[in-house]
Amino acid sequence: MKTKIFLSVIVMGALLLTSSCSKETSAIAEAAVSDQTLASTAQIDAELKSANLAVPCLLTGTIPDAPVPVCAITGTVTETEGDGLLFMREEEKMARDVYAYMYAKYKSFVFGNITKSENAHMLATLRLITAFKVTDNSNNNPGEFTNTHIKDLYQQLIAMGNISLIDALKVGVLIEQTDISDLDKELLAAKNASIKTVYTNLKAGSNAHLKAFIWNLKIQGVVYP
């Protein structure tokens, strides 16, 4: 898991460096663009709706703001699968915490909407952790993580996103790209059917989020590679 985080940091840093140069008018455009023109509300809502409908397997009930059907959780997990659940739970929490921070700073609705979805992702993995009785020492406090590498990554992303709205949207792209990559790795390692179902659905949600952030960047005049 440590190697995975370090690779993510290196890749994310490199991508930010290569994409940090934007058009000279970006600062003026950023100040002028409102949330109404930041992106197509209908398009983003459709992406998030499709993601939320697919997202988590729950033990009971639904998650507020992201209702999803109950599904069965069966089988047992290996130590590797348990470690993977703990890692993905904190990675999803990191995404939620970063987006909540960016929403508070920029009041851009894309961060507010995706914060809710990331919370659903985090709770989906947490319910698996609870169902399989995996020891979990993490908590729900914003910006707090038991995995020190995720904590360091969180602080780096907050610093990057503090620069401007455009940089915050780029952070969103990088988080979702990293999340998709890590989910692919966990899917290859997982054998338990319930875990594989949840990871597959989380990946679908992350792909929808990625499209939303790229679309918002396009509205800002930034074509993301």
C-alpha positions, 0 to 999 in steps of 0.5 A: 500500500505504501508503494501505491501511495508514493507512486500516486504522489509522484504521478500527481505532482508530475501531472500538475507541473505539466498542466500548471500553465493555463491561458493568460486570460484564465484568471479573468475568466475564473473571476467572471464565471459563475456557478450557472456557467461553470458547467451544464447542470443537467449534464453534471447531475446526470453523471452524478445520478448514474454514479450514485445509483450504482455505487455501494452495497449496504448492510441495511438502509440507505445513505442520506443524499445518495440512496442506494439499494440494499445488497447481500454481503457474503463470504470471508476476506483475506488479510490482503482484502481487509487491508485493501478495504481499509486503504480504499476507505481512507482514500475515499474519505480523503477525496470527500474531505478535499472536496468539502474543503474546496466547496467551502472555499470556492462555493462551486457546486461540482465540489458540493455534489461530489462530496456527497457521492464520496461520502457514500463511497466511503460508507460503502467500504466502511460497511464492508469493513464492519460486516467482515469484522476488519479492525478499523482504527480510523475516524470520521474527522475531516483531514484525519487519517491513520494512513500517514501517506494518505494524510501527507497526500491530503495536505499536498492536495489542499495546498495545490487546490488553494491556489485557484479554482482551476487548480482545485478542479485539476486536483479533482481530476488527479484524485479521480484518476488515482482512485480509478487506478487504485480500484483497478489494482484492488479489483485484481487482488480481490477474490470476494464477490461482495468486495469486487461488486462494490469496487466495480461500482465505486469505479463507475462513480469515479469515472462519472466524477472525472468527467464532471471535473474535466467538463468544468475545466473545459468551461474554464478554458482549460483542455485537460489531457 
